[in-house]
Amino acid sequence: MISNTGISFDEFKKEILRDYKIGHISRNLSLIGRKEVLGGKAKFGIFGDGKEVAQLAMAKQFKAGDWRSGYYRDQTFMLAAEMTTPLEFFASLYGETDTDLNPDNGGRSFNNHFGTRTIDDSGEWKDIANIKCTSSDISPTAGQMPRLVGLAYASKLYRNNPALKNATKFSHNGNEVAFGTIGDASTSEGHFFETLNAASVHQIPMAISIWDDGYGISVPKKIQTVKESISTALKGFEKGLKDKNGLVIYKLKGWDYASLCQGYEEGIRKCRKEHVPVLFHVEEITQPVGHSTSGSHERYKSEERLKWEKDFDCLSKMREWIIERSIASVEELDQIEKDALTEAKEAQSQAWKQRLKTLETERDSLIQVIEQKNCVCTSVNDDKINELIHQLKNAYSLNRKEILSTARKILRHICNTCAKPDSLKDRLQKWIADYRAEAHKMYNDRLYAEDQYSALKVPVVPPHYPESLDKVPGREILRDNFDKLFEKIPELVTFGEDTGVLGGVNQSMEGLQNKYGPLRIWDEGIRETTIVGTGIGLALRGFRPITEIQYFDYLLYGLQTLSDDLATLRYRTKGGQKAPMIIRTRGHRLEGIWHSGSPTSMVINSIRGIYVCVPRDMTRAAGMYNTLLRSDDPALVIEPLNGYRIREPRPDNIGEYNIPLGIPEVLHVGNDVTLVTYGSCVRIAQEAVNQLAEIGVSVELIDVQTLLPFDIYGVILESVKKTNRVVFFDEDVPGGTTAYMMQQVLEKHRGYKYLDSSPKTVTAKDHRPAFGTDGDYFSNPSAEDVYETIYDLMSESNPESFPAIY
């Protein structure tokens, strides 16, 4: 039974009937929303019908400061927790780009992808400890799970680290619970099991609800899950009375309102107080209108199943429960259902009118430009223009694509020779330019920080060296720099495989766990996806995490989470959320197939939205960390593995100097050829440059330093203007990062105009490197490869001075 202790019957009844109405509003949003999609007003829709009652019970326990990391069927929860409205629901369905009307995603995601705006327009944190928060939803199944670890782990750190007691903007003594939701079929994903394992080991306040409707689209549980029950399969995770870790498991029925309320109250109380993870397996949920607007569930469900779903519809069962207990009459419930339908319809009507009014205003502004032409020219194709305007006026489903497409087509039919000031062509060109600029704000901006916290706006402080240079192993520069950072940034934490006790496999954090404690520097198991996810969740809650992935190759385990979640976060919330985390790894010139360490093009082309730093040494790496920790952009830093023991001059402003992003460094001035590279390849390039100098070839060697951003001021272009020849060198596959760098320099910066010879690339072979010194030499590019490529360029233009080698 639901408890009514301490409240009057009237208050008890009012709460239940409020839930009942919200449940019916939500159901109507699903039904009306589906019709809107099928009728062509919206592109696609996915809804939460059938899950209303369980989500009503869960919402009762969700408090200010708590966080949700859920999926796209949680609309009832969001309504009940007062974190969305029916009007916002439809605004999102129609792709509304105004964040005042669609605050969750500003048209960047489709409906039911929620996200609390936790930062303001200037990039400042809001008082998130005193509001209910949801992390921004993503569609990939189980993709919401990894960040849930960090959202919950933050509460553990806020509760147990005395240095964070004043962080009241982010937490109240770690009393916050991180609520996760997932469909039963998605528990088959590895992300789910990795998340449960991490939470069970760490003992963090995470509460996962599994909505079990028996299917994953058309695939039934017997094919999805061992023993046809995820809670049964997870018995080994369950925490016993004497166990130090594990999780608490509840099995509930999705149609049983009273038991759901009781179960959630008990489970969340335990989770919040004891910081023990809790799992709610909510079974016997129905899905009245199918998976999405893409298909019908009648195609794969039997008649018996469909009848059962009708009989056990959660709202029908809740109605029965209310009537059986004389809480409300049939007439009262009928009126509530009627009012719920009216409210849902009014929200749809209002949202659509607002959407249509905006689009019609934009369309009419274009038509006004065309119809107010003040010139007469026989070369203007009025018939074609009139036809295009007529089509636009009568478009069945008006949208911005139709508006701008029409304007661009009309431009083709306007005279190109008119010199008259303020001509139709001039005004239409300006209209198109202005419209594109506005569209950029609606659909394209804020991939990275554009406010005061942009990494590109950090004032440069160069490394300073004493008169008497002290050369030390590179790892010591990195270690001492981290020491300074941990000393002055209390919210800085780092974790990963062997990061804590050992201080990293290359000991670049040697002794720091002893100094700063395991609440700031700790070890993680071999679970790269949740290491990345932990960083995301912690960053969403005010921490500055550096998540360590031991080697670059291992990053691929967490690449989906980086690509789909972190990289898109600022963009998909239209600047509403930020997660300023750093992913730290090491790579290049490793041994063998599985430690080749250079899948760089795979990474840079899948994580746009995350900066990628490729320092050539540890001084540069440390400076990049300093830059990033003064900004709010997420970044990946790939340290050169073979640089930890190489001695470097030690700056005397450790922890203070920084390396600007997107600015290449010219390491060797030359006049004949520009050689562009990065990371560990720099030392190989330097060897080749020195050898070429012996025969009179002057090479300008440039270290790009960062791949994202890439050469924002055109440093490489200026070199190409001087040398008229360019070679791009790295150890990625052919057509990989060298092709990316070539596109940036020759196409984006228009460097092709200054070339006297064909651009060249020096890369690894198509396969991964074979084992050992010889395997590396015959698989990866060498100084000889670089030398001969540049020599051939010189031979091509001056064969007498540089006769062919082969």
C-alpha positions as a printed Julia matrix, in Angstrom:
806×3 Matrix{Float64}:
   0.0     0.0     0.0
   1.01    3.58   -0.53
   1.62    5.23    2.82
  -0.59    8.13    3.89
   0.88    8.49    7.38
   0.92   12.08    8.59
  -1.39   13.51    5.96
  -5.14   13.86    5.8
  -7.31   11.76    3.51
  -7.99   14.83    1.38
  -4.28   15.42    0.9
  -3.77   11.71    0.21
  -6.55   11.74   -2.38
  -5.28   14.93   -3.96
  -1.82   13.44   -4.47
  -3.18   10.26   -6.04
  -5.53   12.11   -8.37
  -2.74   14.47   -9.37
  -0.71   11.42  -10.36
  -3.68    9.98  -12.21
  -4.13   13.16  -14.21
  -0.42   13.42  -15.06
  -0.49    9.81  -16.22
  -3.39   10.52  -18.56
  -1.86   13.76  -19.82
   1.27   11.83  -20.65
  -0.68    9.06  -22.4
  -2.5    11.63  -24.5
   0.77   13.32  -25.4
   1.92    9.97  -26.77
  -1.26    9.35  -28.75
  -1.52   12.88  -30.13
   2.21   13.04  -30.82
   2.04    9.87  -32.86
  -0.74   11.35  -34.98
   1.26   14.52  -35.51
   4.15   12.51  -36.92
   2.0    10.29  -39.1
   0.17   13.42  -40.31
   3.43   15.02  -41.41
   3.73   17.84  -38.88
   6.69   16.23  -37.13
   9.55   14.16  -38.52
   9.72   11.3   -36.01
   8.36   10.47  -32.61
   9.15    8.14  -29.74
   7.01    8.05  -26.63
   6.62    6.7   -23.09
   3.15    5.16  -23.2
   2.66    2.15  -20.91
   5.27    3.27  -18.41
   3.28    6.05  -16.76
   2.53    4.57  -13.33
   6.05    3.35  -12.58
   7.45    6.74  -13.5
   4.91    8.51  -11.3
   6.15    6.45   -8.36
   9.8     7.14   -9.18
   9.22   10.89   -9.52
   7.92   11.06   -5.92
  11.42   10.29   -4.67
  13.3    12.67   -6.98
  14.53   15.69   -5.03
  16.29   18.97   -5.8
  19.96   18.18   -6.41
  19.22   14.71   -7.77
  20.21   13.79  -11.31
  18.6    11.7   -14.0
  20.44    9.85  -16.76
  17.65    8.24  -18.67
  16.32    7.41  -22.06
  13.64    8.55  -24.44
  10.59    7.02  -22.72
  10.67    9.06  -19.51
   8.15   11.77  -20.39
   5.8    10.86  -17.51
   8.62   11.08  -15.0
   9.66   14.46  -16.38
   6.08   15.75  -16.18
   5.56   14.42  -12.65
   8.88   15.86  -11.46
   7.85   19.2   -12.98
  10.92   19.22  -15.22
   8.96   19.59  -18.46
   5.5    20.64  -19.63
   3.08   19.43  -22.32
   3.84   22.6   -24.29
   7.58   21.87  -24.21
   6.85   18.28  -25.19
   5.22   19.38  -28.44
   7.77   22.14  -29.05
  10.44   19.46  -28.97
   8.4    17.18  -31.24
   8.17   19.97  -33.83
  11.91   20.7   -33.63
  11.53   24.14  -32.07
  14.92   25.89  -31.96
  14.06   28.59  -29.41
  15.42   27.38  -26.06
  12.81   29.43  -24.22
  10.21   27.16  -25.8
  12.3    23.99  -26.09
  14.89   24.25  -23.29
  15.89   20.58  -23.41
  17.65   20.57  -26.75
  16.71   23.63  -28.83
  15.86   21.47  -31.83
  19.16   19.58  -31.82
  17.61   16.24  -30.8
  14.23   14.7   -31.39
  11.45   14.55  -28.84
  11.78   13.07  -25.35
  15.49   13.88  -25.3
  15.6    15.93  -22.15
  18.37   18.03  -20.62
  18.33   20.61  -17.82
  20.08   23.86  -18.69
  22.72   23.8   -15.96
  24.78   26.72  -17.25
  23.69   30.2   -18.26
  24.4    31.98  -21.53
  27.77   33.22  -20.27
  28.88   29.69  -19.37
  28.5    30.11  -15.6
  27.16   27.26  -13.49
  23.67   27.64  -12.1
  22.88   26.61   -8.52
  22.42   22.98   -9.54
  22.3    21.65   -5.97
  18.91   23.31   -5.55
  17.22   22.28   -8.8
  16.2    18.94  -10.24
  18.62   18.01  -13.0
  18.66   15.67  -15.94
  21.76   15.03  -17.98
  21.18   15.41  -21.69
  19.67   12.31  -23.3
  21.19   10.41  -26.19
  19.58    7.77  -28.38
  22.18    4.93  -28.52
  20.89    2.03  -26.45
  22.51    1.94  -22.99
  24.56    5.01  -23.94
  23.13    6.83  -20.91
  24.64    4.31  -18.49
  28.38    5.21  -18.32
  27.85    8.85  -17.3
  25.52    7.63  -14.55
  28.56    6.29  -12.69
  30.09    9.76  -12.5
  26.83   11.43  -11.56
  26.55    9.09   -8.58
  30.26    9.05   -7.75
  30.13   12.84   -7.36
  27.85   12.44   -4.34
  30.35   10.08   -2.75
  33.16   12.59   -3.2
  31.09   15.54   -1.99
  30.11   13.58    1.14
  33.53   12.21    2.03
  36.02   14.9     1.01
  36.08   17.63    3.71
  37.74   20.05    1.29
  34.49   20.14   -0.72
  32.13   21.01    2.12
  31.67   24.53    0.78
  30.71   23.36   -2.72
  27.05   24.02   -1.92
  26.36   25.11   -5.49
  26.81   21.5    -6.55
  25.85   19.34   -3.56
  24.45   19.23   -0.06
  26.8    16.82    1.68
  26.46   14.22   -1.09
  22.81   13.5    -0.36
  21.93   13.4    -4.08
  20.89   10.26   -5.91
  21.64    9.61   -9.57
  18.57    8.04  -11.18
  19.12    5.94  -14.29
  16.48    4.47  -16.58
  16.82    1.91  -19.34
  14.65   -0.39  -21.41
  14.91   -4.08  -20.57
  16.25   -5.04  -23.99
  19.07   -2.5   -23.7
  20.39   -4.29  -20.62
  21.93   -6.73  -23.11
  24.49   -4.04  -23.96
  27.96   -4.18  -22.41
  27.6    -0.59  -21.18
  24.88   -1.74  -18.77
  26.92   -4.52  -17.18
  30.06   -2.4   -16.98
  28.08    0.35  -15.25
  26.53   -2.03  -12.72
  29.91   -3.55  -11.95
  31.53   -0.16  -11.4
  28.67    1.06   -9.21
  28.61   -2.13   -7.17
  32.35   -1.98   -6.56
  32.43    1.71   -5.64
  29.19    1.75   -3.59
  27.68    4.94   -4.97
  24.11    6.3    -4.77
  22.85    5.1    -8.13
  19.24    3.99   -8.68
  18.57    2.21  -11.96
  15.05    1.52  -13.17
  14.55   -1.07  -15.9
  11.32   -0.7   -17.86
  10.5    -4.26  -18.92
   7.75   -4.52  -21.55
   8.88   -7.94  -22.73
  10.38   -6.89  -26.06
  13.25   -5.06  -27.75
  11.22   -3.74  -30.69
  10.15   -7.15  -32.06
  12.65   -9.37  -30.22
  11.19  -11.06  -27.09
  12.97  -11.52  -23.76
  13.75  -15.18  -24.37
  16.16  -14.08  -27.07
  17.36  -10.97  -25.24
  18.15  -12.14  -21.72
  19.39  -15.29  -20.01
  16.58  -16.89  -17.95
  14.24  -14.26  -19.46
  14.81  -11.99  -16.46
  17.53   -9.4   -15.99
  17.04   -9.31  -12.2
  17.43  -13.09  -12.0
  20.53  -12.87  -14.18
  21.97  -10.27  -11.8
  21.62  -12.33   -8.62
  25.39  -12.5    -8.31
  25.47   -8.7    -8.04
  23.0    -8.65   -5.16
  24.36   -7.35   -1.86
  23.99   -9.66    1.1
  23.95   -8.67    4.76
  27.68   -9.32    5.19
  28.79   -8.11    1.78
  30.88   -4.96    1.52
  29.74   -4.29   -2.01
  27.02   -5.18   -4.49
  23.59   -3.71   -5.16
  20.05   -3.98   -3.82
  17.48   -5.44   -6.22
  13.72   -4.8    -6.24
  11.23   -6.55   -8.53
   8.04   -4.59   -9.09
   4.97   -4.74  -11.34
   4.56   -1.81  -13.69
   0.78   -1.66  -13.15
   0.77   -1.86   -9.33
   0.68    1.77   -8.19
   0.75    1.12   -4.44
   3.6    -1.4    -4.53
   5.58    0.82   -6.87
   5.25    3.79   -4.52
   6.28    1.69   -1.55
   9.18    0.03   -3.35
  10.64    3.29   -4.64
  10.27    4.99   -1.28
  12.16    2.22    0.49
  14.81    1.75   -2.19
  15.66    5.4    -2.71
  15.78    6.06    1.03
  18.38    3.3     1.38
  20.27    4.53   -1.69
  20.37    8.13   -0.48
  21.34    7.37    3.11
  23.75    4.44    2.7
  25.17    5.21   -0.76
  24.36    1.74   -1.96
  23.32    1.22   -5.61
  19.75    0.06   -6.11
  18.14   -1.61   -9.11
  14.39   -1.64   -9.77
  13.32   -4.28  -12.25
   9.85   -3.09  -13.25
   8.11   -5.94  -15.07
   4.75   -6.35  -16.83
   4.89   -2.96  -18.52
   2.93   -2.48  -21.72
   3.58   -0.48  -24.88
   0.16    0.52  -26.25
   1.25    2.2   -29.51
   4.43    0.29  -30.31
   8.12    1.1   -30.31
   7.96    4.35  -32.28
   6.23    6.03  -35.22
   8.36    3.85  -37.5
   6.27    0.72  -37.01
   3.36   -1.11  -35.39
   3.66   -3.69  -32.65
   0.66   -5.6   -34.0
   3.05   -7.12  -36.56
   4.97   -9.15  -34.0
   2.73   -9.54  -30.91
   0.22  -12.36  -30.64
  -3.49  -11.78  -30.06
  -3.09  -13.17  -26.55
  -0.28  -10.72  -25.78
  -2.22   -7.78  -27.17
  -5.25   -8.73  -25.05
  -3.06   -9.04  -21.94
  -1.56   -5.6   -22.6
  -5.04   -4.12  -22.83
  -6.16   -5.8   -19.59
  -3.01   -4.8   -17.7
  -2.6    -1.3   -19.03
  -1.15    0.55  -16.03
  -3.59    3.47  -16.18
  -6.57    1.11  -16.33
  -5.26   -0.83  -13.36
  -4.64    2.39  -11.44
  -8.24    3.4   -12.15
  -9.45    0.05  -10.81
  -7.32    0.47   -7.69
  -8.71    3.95   -6.99
 -12.33    2.86   -7.43
 -11.91   -0.34   -5.39
 -10.61    1.67   -2.46
 -13.27    4.38   -2.8
 -10.62    7.06   -3.18
 -12.57    8.66   -6.02
 -15.77    7.98   -7.95
 -16.11    6.88  -11.56
 -17.45   10.33  -12.41
 -14.44   12.07  -10.84
 -12.03    9.9   -12.79
 -13.95   10.41  -16.02
 -13.7    14.16  -15.54
  -9.96   13.94  -14.81
  -9.44   11.95  -18.01
 -11.46   14.48  -19.97
  -9.48   17.38  -18.5
  -6.2    15.59  -19.25
  -7.19   15.16  -22.9
  -8.18   18.82  -23.15
  -4.88   19.96  -21.63
  -2.86   17.79  -24.01
  -4.82   19.04  -27.05
  -4.42   22.67  -26.01
  -0.67   22.22  -25.6
  -0.41   20.69  -29.06
  -2.47   23.46  -30.63
  -0.5    26.22  -28.92
   2.89   24.71  -29.8
   1.93   24.2   -33.43
   0.54   27.73  -33.8
   3.74   29.16  -32.36
   5.86   27.04  -34.68
   3.78   27.93  -37.74
   3.75   31.64  -36.89
   7.56   31.7   -36.72
   7.97   29.91  -40.04
   5.34   32.0   -41.8
   7.08   35.18  -40.65
  10.37   33.94  -42.08
   8.69   32.87  -45.32
   6.9    36.19  -45.69
  10.15   38.11  -45.23
  11.53   36.31  -48.3
   8.39   36.89  -50.33
   8.5    40.58  -49.44
  12.04   40.86  -50.82
  10.97   39.27  -54.11
   7.73   41.17  -54.52
   9.3    44.56  -53.82
  11.77   44.45  -56.69
  12.32   47.91  -58.13
  13.86   47.02  -61.48
  12.6    45.65  -64.79
  14.94   43.31  -66.61
  14.17   41.0   -69.5
  16.73   38.49  -68.29
  14.81   37.89  -65.06
  12.73   34.71  -65.33
   9.53   35.98  -63.67
   7.52   32.88  -64.56
   9.96   30.56  -62.82
  10.23   32.88  -59.82
   6.46   33.12  -59.5
   6.18   29.34  -59.68
   8.7    28.92  -56.88
   6.93   31.5   -54.71
   3.58   29.81  -55.36
   5.02   26.45  -54.27
   6.42   28.01  -51.11
   3.14   29.68  -50.21
   1.31   26.37  -50.6
   3.9    24.06  -49.01
   2.12   21.24  -47.18
   4.62   21.2   -44.35
   6.42   24.52  -44.13
   9.99   24.35  -42.87
  13.25   26.26  -43.12
  14.64   23.9   -45.72
  11.78   24.88  -48.07
  12.28   28.58  -47.36
  16.03   28.72  -47.94
  15.95   26.24  -50.82
  13.39   28.44  -52.58
  15.52   31.57  -52.04
  18.61   29.89  -53.47
  16.7    28.63  -56.52
  15.2    32.07  -57.16
  18.7    33.58  -57.09
  19.57   31.49  -60.17
  16.87   33.23  -62.2
  17.81   36.82  -61.4
  19.88   39.02  -63.74
  23.63   38.81  -63.07
  24.53   42.07  -64.84
  22.4    44.68  -63.08
  24.57   47.41  -61.61
  21.7    49.28  -60.01
  22.2    49.92  -56.28
  19.86   47.96  -53.98
  18.91   45.65  -56.83
  16.83   42.54  -56.3
  19.94   40.41  -56.57
  21.73   42.46  -53.91
  18.81   42.33  -51.52
  18.21   38.61  -52.06
  21.88   37.8   -51.55
  21.82   39.76  -48.29
  18.61   38.0   -47.21
  20.18   34.6   -47.85
  23.36   35.56  -45.99
  21.36   36.81  -42.99
  19.12   33.74  -43.0
  22.11   31.42  -43.1
  23.7    33.3   -40.21
  20.54   32.85  -38.13
  20.32   29.19  -39.18
  23.9    28.71  -38.0
  22.85   29.84  -34.53
  19.85   27.52  -34.66
  21.53   24.4   -36.0
  25.33   24.63  -36.11
  26.9    26.63  -33.3
  28.23   25.72  -29.87
  30.09   22.57  -30.75
  32.79   23.97  -28.49
  32.66   26.71  -25.86
  32.13   30.13  -27.43
  31.92   32.03  -24.16
  34.61   33.35  -21.83
  35.58   29.79  -20.91
  36.7    28.77  -24.38
  40.09   27.04  -24.44
  40.98   29.3   -27.37
  40.61   32.39  -25.19
  43.04   31.38  -22.42
  45.79   34.03  -22.14
  49.14   32.57  -23.16
  51.84   32.24  -20.5
  55.0    30.81  -22.14
  57.31   28.43  -20.3
  60.15   30.3   -18.62
  63.59   28.78  -18.22
  66.31   29.7   -15.72
  69.74   30.77  -16.95
  71.17   27.46  -15.84
  69.1    24.82  -17.62
  68.27   21.71  -15.63
  67.37   18.76  -17.86
  65.17   16.13  -16.25
  63.18   13.1   -17.52
  59.96   14.25  -19.17
  57.82   12.33  -16.7
  59.12   14.48  -13.85
  57.98   17.67  -15.58
  54.54   16.13  -16.01
  54.45   14.84  -12.41
  55.51   18.14  -10.9
  53.02   20.0   -13.06
  50.19   17.73  -11.88
  51.34   18.3    -8.3
  50.94   22.07   -8.73
  47.51   21.63  -10.33
  46.18   19.38   -7.55
  47.5    21.84   -4.99
  45.5    24.78   -6.36
  42.35   23.15   -7.88
  40.38   21.35   -5.13
  37.8    19.94   -7.58
  40.53   18.31   -9.72
  40.44   14.5    -9.65
  42.08   11.8   -11.73
  41.53    8.06  -12.04
  42.23    5.15  -14.34
  44.01    1.82  -14.6
  47.11    1.94  -12.32
  46.72    5.69  -11.81
  46.56    5.63   -8.0
  48.94    3.41   -6.04
  51.41    2.96   -8.89
  51.19    6.57  -10.03
  50.66    5.5   -13.64
  52.45    2.89  -15.71
  55.02    5.55  -16.6
  54.97    7.05  -13.09
  53.99   10.53  -14.18
  51.84   10.73  -11.02
  54.37    9.08   -8.76
  53.59    9.7    -5.08
  50.62   11.96   -5.71
  47.97    9.6    -4.3
  49.9     9.5    -1.01
  49.92   13.3    -0.98
  46.33   14.02   -2.06
  44.48   10.85   -1.07
  42.31    8.26   -2.84
  39.31   10.59   -3.01
  41.23   12.66   -5.57
  43.49   10.12   -7.24
  42.32    6.54   -7.48
  42.61    3.29   -9.38
  39.93    1.89  -11.65
  39.4    -1.56  -13.04
  39.79   -2.41  -16.71
  36.56   -0.73  -17.81
  37.34    2.07  -20.23
  33.73    2.88  -21.08
  32.8     3.68  -17.49
  36.13    5.41  -16.86
  35.09    7.83  -19.61
  31.52    7.9   -18.3
  32.68    8.6   -14.76
  34.53   11.62  -16.07
  31.47   12.91  -17.9
  29.21   12.55  -14.88
  31.72   14.16  -12.5
  32.25   17.06  -14.89
  28.49   17.62  -15.14
  28.46   18.05  -11.36
  31.26   20.57  -11.03
  34.42   18.46  -10.85
  37.45   18.82  -13.12
  38.24   15.18  -13.92
  41.24   13.87  -15.81
  40.28   10.36  -16.89
  43.25    8.19  -17.76
  43.07    5.57  -20.49
  46.29    3.63  -20.19
  47.12    3.42  -23.91
  45.68    5.06  -27.0
  44.56    1.69  -28.41
  42.4     1.1   -25.35
  40.52    4.32  -26.03
  38.5     2.43  -28.64
  36.64    0.67  -25.83
  35.28    4.05  -24.74
  35.08    5.68  -28.18
  31.29    5.3   -28.48
  30.78    7.13  -25.2
  33.18    9.86  -26.23
  31.65   10.21  -29.68
  27.94    9.99  -28.89
  27.9    11.57  -25.44
  30.79   13.87  -24.53
  31.58   15.18  -28.02
  27.97   16.15  -28.7
  27.02   17.4   -25.22
  27.42   21.15  -25.62
  26.06   21.02  -29.17
  23.01   18.87  -28.49
  21.98   21.03  -25.53
  22.57   24.19  -27.57
  24.96   25.43  -24.94
  22.84   24.32  -22.0
  25.3    21.87  -20.45
  29.05   21.44  -20.25
  31.37   18.67  -19.12
  34.9    20.1   -18.88
  36.82   16.83  -18.63
  40.18   15.75  -20.0
  40.92   12.29  -21.36
  44.57   11.49  -20.86
  46.3     8.7   -22.73
  49.6     7.82  -24.39
  50.52    6.35  -27.73
  52.64    6.17  -30.88
  55.6     3.93  -31.7
  54.35    1.12  -29.51
  54.93   -2.58  -30.11
  52.89   -4.92  -32.27
  49.37   -5.08  -33.65
  47.5    -4.34  -30.44
  49.78   -1.59  -29.19
  50.37    0.32  -32.42
  48.89    3.39  -30.83
  48.0     5.47  -33.86
  44.29    5.16  -34.8
  44.28    8.96  -34.85
  42.09    9.58  -37.89
  39.47    7.22  -36.48
  39.37    9.33  -33.34
  39.53   12.88  -34.73
  36.75   12.12  -37.19
  34.44   10.71  -34.54
  34.86   13.12  -31.62
  34.38   16.57  -33.13
  33.37   18.61  -30.09
  36.42   17.4   -28.14
  39.79   19.06  -28.71
  42.65   16.68  -29.59
  46.14   17.56  -28.38
  49.19   15.71  -29.7
  52.22   17.08  -27.8
  55.73   16.07  -28.91
  57.12   16.08  -25.37
  56.06   16.32  -21.75
  56.73   20.04  -21.44
  54.18   20.63  -24.17
  51.78   18.08  -22.63
  51.92   19.77  -19.22
  51.29   23.17  -20.8
  48.26   21.82  -22.62
  46.81   20.48  -19.36
  47.3    23.93  -17.86
  45.45   25.54  -20.76
  42.57   23.09  -20.61
  42.08   23.41  -16.86
  41.67   27.16  -17.3
  38.85   26.54  -19.77
  35.67   24.49  -20.03
  36.25   22.58  -23.27
  36.69   18.8   -23.11
  39.88   17.47  -24.63
  41.89   14.36  -25.41
  45.64   14.58  -24.75
  47.79   11.89  -26.36
  51.16   11.9   -24.64
  54.12   10.49  -26.63
  54.89    7.17  -24.97
  58.59    7.21  -25.79
  59.06   10.64  -24.22
  58.78    9.91  -20.5
  62.47    9.15  -20.0
  63.86   11.61  -22.52
  65.42   14.56  -20.71
  63.94   18.01  -21.28
  64.81   21.46  -19.93
  62.69   22.07  -16.84
  60.68   25.34  -16.88
  60.75   27.27  -13.62
  57.07   28.23  -13.9
  55.7    24.7   -13.67
  51.93   24.7   -13.26
  51.62   28.26  -14.58
  52.75   28.24  -18.2
  50.45   27.02  -20.93
  50.49   25.98  -24.56
  47.84   27.6   -26.79
  45.63   25.27  -28.8
  45.47   25.42  -32.58
  48.82   27.16  -33.08
  51.56   25.1   -34.75
  55.19   25.68  -33.82
  57.93   26.12  -36.44
  60.8    24.02  -35.09
  63.22   24.45  -37.96
  63.17   27.29  -40.45
  63.68   26.33  -44.09
  63.08   27.43  -47.66
  62.77   24.35  -49.86
  60.04   22.11  -48.39
  57.46   22.39  -45.59
  57.27   19.23  -43.43
  54.17   18.96  -41.23
  53.87   16.41  -38.41
  53.1    15.96  -34.69
  53.68   13.88  -31.57
  56.35   11.2   -31.59
  56.89   11.69  -35.32
  58.55   15.05  -34.59
  61.79   13.42  -33.42
  61.87   11.2   -36.51
  61.25   14.25  -38.67
  64.07   16.15  -36.93
  66.46   13.33  -37.74
  65.48   13.44  -41.42
  65.67   17.26  -41.52
  69.23   17.18  -40.17
  70.26   14.57  -42.74
  68.73   16.59  -45.58
  70.55   19.72  -44.42
  73.84   17.89  -45.01
  73.08   17.73  -48.75
  71.79   21.28  -49.0
  68.04   20.74  -48.66
  66.43   23.35  -46.38
  63.31   21.96  -44.68
  60.84   23.99  -42.62
  59.66   21.61  -39.89
  56.3    22.36  -38.27
  54.76   20.64  -35.26
  50.98   21.11  -35.48
  50.63   20.49  -31.68
  46.84   20.04  -31.84
  44.72   18.32  -34.49
  41.46   19.75  -33.16
  41.68   22.73  -33.47
  44.05   22.75  -36.43
  46.23   25.73  -37.31
  43.64   28.44  -36.68
  45.91   31.28  -37.86
  47.35   29.67  -41.01
  50.94   29.19  -39.83
  51.43   26.28  -42.22
  49.97   28.24  -45.12
  52.56   30.98  -44.65
  55.29   28.35  -44.78
  53.86   26.83  -47.97
  53.77   30.28  -49.56
  57.52   30.42  -48.97
  58.58   26.87  -49.87
  55.93   25.96  -52.49
  56.23   22.31  -51.47
  54.63   20.39  -48.61
  54.89   16.93  -47.05
  52.49   15.65  -44.37
  53.92   12.97  -42.09
  52.47   10.74  -39.39
  52.14    7.06  -38.49
  48.41    6.71  -39.1
  47.15    4.69  -42.07
  47.33    6.09  -45.62
  44.44    8.48  -46.16
  44.16    8.98  -42.42
  45.36   11.98  -40.43
  47.73   13.06  -43.2
  44.7    13.37  -45.5
  42.95   15.42  -42.85
  45.93   17.76  -42.47
  46.22   18.07  -46.26
  42.53   18.99  -46.57
  42.92   21.65  -43.89
  45.99   23.26  -45.47
  45.29   22.87  -49.17
  41.49   23.2   -49.3
  40.38   25.1   -46.23
  43.36   27.48  -46.19
  43.66   27.39  -50.02
  47.3    26.38  -49.91
  47.01   24.59  -53.27
  47.51   27.96  -55.01
  51.13   28.13  -53.85
  52.34   24.65  -54.76
  54.95   23.99  -57.45
  54.93   20.25  -56.79
  52.33   17.67  -55.87
  51.74   17.45  -52.09
  53.09   14.27  -50.52
  52.23   12.13  -47.49
  54.41    9.81  -45.46
  52.37    7.28  -43.48
  52.38    3.82  -42.01
  51.32    0.79  -44.01
  47.64   -0.14  -44.35
  48.01   -2.81  -41.68
  48.91   -2.46  -38.04
  52.6    -2.78  -37.15
  54.23   -6.16  -36.8
  56.07   -7.03  -33.6
  59.57   -5.95  -32.64
  62.1    -3.44  -33.93
  62.08   -4.91  -37.43
  58.28   -5.16  -37.47
  58.06   -1.5   -36.55
  60.61   -0.46  -39.18
  58.85   -2.26  -42.01
  55.36   -1.18  -40.89
  55.75    2.4   -39.66
  57.37    5.35  -41.43
  61.05    5.94  -40.69
  63.46    8.85  -41.02
  64.61    7.24  -44.27
  61.06    7.38  -45.63
  60.8    11.07  -44.81
  64.26   11.78  -46.22
  63.55   10.01  -49.51
  60.11   11.57  -49.98
  61.53   15.08  -49.62
  64.58   14.2   -51.71
  62.32   12.98  -54.52
  60.48   16.3   -54.47
  63.77   18.12  -54.88
  64.91   15.71  -57.58
  61.72   16.33  -59.52
  62.46   20.05  -59.8
  66.28   19.89  -59.91
  67.47   16.47  -61.11
  70.99   17.69  -61.77
  71.61   18.68  -58.17
  69.52   15.82  -56.77
  69.82   12.8   -59.06
  67.32   10.01  -58.42
  68.32    7.64  -55.64
  66.48    4.67  -57.1
